[in-house]
Amino acid sequence: MTENVAGITIPDSQLTREITELVRDTASPLLFHHSSRVFYFAALAGQRRGLKYDPELLYC
């Protein structure tokens, strides 16, 4: 879960690990990967605009 995409990493906390496990167990791989891309896109868009955000909240 420590994959780095353009300087963005998924936060490593108990909550994010549990969320990741839940989605992997209940959704299709297509939906799981789509959700990951949405997180990376939103984080990069916020970073580009100079916005502050909570990475854990954004991921969950």
C-alpha atoms as one frame of an Amber mdcrd trajectory, in Angstrom:
protein
   0.000   0.000   0.000   3.019   2.288  -0.222   2.853   2.831  -3.975   4.026
   6.310  -4.926   2.329   8.043  -7.843   3.829  11.441  -8.719   4.808  12.009
  -5.091   1.427  10.959  -3.673   1.175   7.890  -1.442  -1.824   6.290   0.189
  -1.679   7.058   3.916  -0.574   4.106   6.024  -2.902   3.906   9.002  -5.090
   1.237  10.522  -8.173   2.924   9.071  -6.831   3.064   5.517  -5.644  -0.548
   5.704  -9.105  -1.649   6.886 -10.847   0.402   4.173  -8.546  -1.053   1.515
  -9.225  -4.588   2.730 -12.991  -3.971   2.809 -13.086  -2.616  -0.739 -10.815
  -5.382  -2.075 -13.061  -8.003  -0.436 -16.405  -6.562  -1.543 -15.855  -4.794
  -4.865 -14.546  -5.855  -8.226 -10.897  -5.183  -9.073 -12.142  -2.644 -11.613
 -13.931  -0.636  -8.919 -11.032  -0.936  -6.468  -8.526   0.406  -9.002 -10.932
   3.141 -10.084 -11.247   4.261  -6.462  -7.467   4.360  -6.123  -7.156   6.484
  -9.257  -9.778   8.895  -7.915  -7.725   9.334  -4.720  -4.511  10.014  -6.650
  -6.253  12.396  -9.053  -7.912  14.352  -6.240  -4.689  14.561  -4.228  -2.723
  15.772  -7.252  -5.430  18.284  -8.184  -5.499  19.648  -4.642  -1.720  19.815
  -4.494  -1.578  21.651  -7.806  -4.089  24.214  -6.538  -2.173  24.679  -3.297
  -4.985  23.264  -1.165  -4.415  21.643   2.208  -6.232  18.366   2.760  -6.219
  15.407   5.102  -4.894  12.485   3.000  -6.523   9.887   5.265  -9.928  11.564
   5.039  -9.598  11.957   1.272  -8.719   8.267   0.899 -11.550   7.038   3.100
